[in-house]
């Protein structure tokens, strides 16, 4: 997952909200760790 951190954070957050999914499921779809999802979305 490369690119602008703000774009990644928005993409992750939108995916989680729109699909009513877990952080682990989003991490699997985006090919990153759950820690990365937490870090990106929180910042």
Order of alpha helices (4+ residues) and beta strands (2+ residues): alpha-alpha-alpha
